[in-house]
Amino acid sequence: NAGVMQNPRHLVRRRGQEARLRCSPMKGHSHVYWYRQLPEEGLKFMVYLQKENIIDESGMPKERFSAEFPKEGPSILRIQQVVRGDSAAYFCASSLSGVYNEQFFGPGTRLTVL
Amino acid sequence: QKEVEQNSGPLSVPEGAIASLNCTYSDRVSQSFFWYRQYSGKSPELIMSIYSNGDKEDGRFTAQLNKASQYVSLLIRDSQPSDSATYLCAVSGNNRLAFGKGNQVVVIP
């Protein structure tokens, strides 16, 4: 009964480095969502992907951030040239079909930028 | 107006009492509504989903939906110390879930 998997669980980067966050959805799920949670704030939508397609990336900053969900392998959220403000918990969720269905969350990746 | 609002501050309830949480949303076309529980330092865990007006019960949890008033609530009966967490209201629409900021619940033994 594998749930949503994310790795790494903790990631430390220095300013200017790249961060790569990985997410494997629940078995049978083809819809993946990325959310960011800053300390003491709510979860904010970043991007919605299906296999090989970005459905909606309107919540993601246009610069330095990108996401993909290839035909094979996990979904990747990539942050280039990280800054201290990128420090947050990044959660991935998956659903069986579209956004109106239940989304199940992975354990998250806690990114710390020094 | 925020998409999803949870206005109550931290809620302290005695063990065994009922905890009541409220949530309002702004998008009238929203179709799916969810409650998540999040323990400190952990990820959100889905505890209830509701799609039509009325009540839905699951164990000690009851979700209530009123689409005309754009209002969703969660009742936790017989509250236990293990229910101490932040509860997040989420509403679907526009290719995403929109989350409220959450309500912290503290169950006092």
Chai-1 contact restraints between the chains, C-beta under 6 A:
chainA,res_idxA,chainB,res_idxB,connection_type,confidence,min_distance_angstrom,max_distance_angstrom,comment,restraint_id
A,G42,B,F99,contact,1.0,0.0,6.0,A-B,restraint_1
A,G42,B,K101,contact,1.0,0.0,6.0,A-B,restraint_2
A,L43,B,F99,contact,1.0,0.0,6.0,A-B,restraint_3
A,F45,B,R96,contact,1.0,0.0,6.0,A-B,restraint_4
A,Y48,B,N95,contact,1.0,0.0,6.0,A-B,restraint_5
A,I55,B,N95,contact,1.0,0.0,6.0,A-B,restraint_6
A,D56,B,N95,contact,1.0,0.0,6.0,A-B,restraint_7
A,F91,B,S43,contact,1.0,0.0,6.0,A-B,restraint_8
A,V99,B,S92,contact,1.0,0.0,6.0,A-B,restraint_9
A,V99,B,N95,contact,1.0,0.0,6.0,A-B,restraint_10
A,Y100,B,Q31,contact,1.0,0.0,6.0,A-B,restraint_11
A,Y100,B,S32,contact,1.0,0.0,6.0,A-B,restraint_12
A,Y100,B,S92,contact,1.0,0.0,6.0,A-B,restraint_13
A,E102,B,L46,contact,1.0,0.0,6.0,A-B,restraint_14
A,E102,B,S49,contact,1.0,0.0,6.0,A-B,restraint_15
A,F105,B,S43,contact,1.0,0.0,6.0,A-B,restraint_16
A,F105,B,P44,contact,1.0,0.0,6.0,A-B,restraint_17
A,P107,B,S43,contact,1.0,0.0,6.0,A-B,restraint_18
A,G108,B,S43,contact,1.0,0.0,6.0,A-B,restraint_19
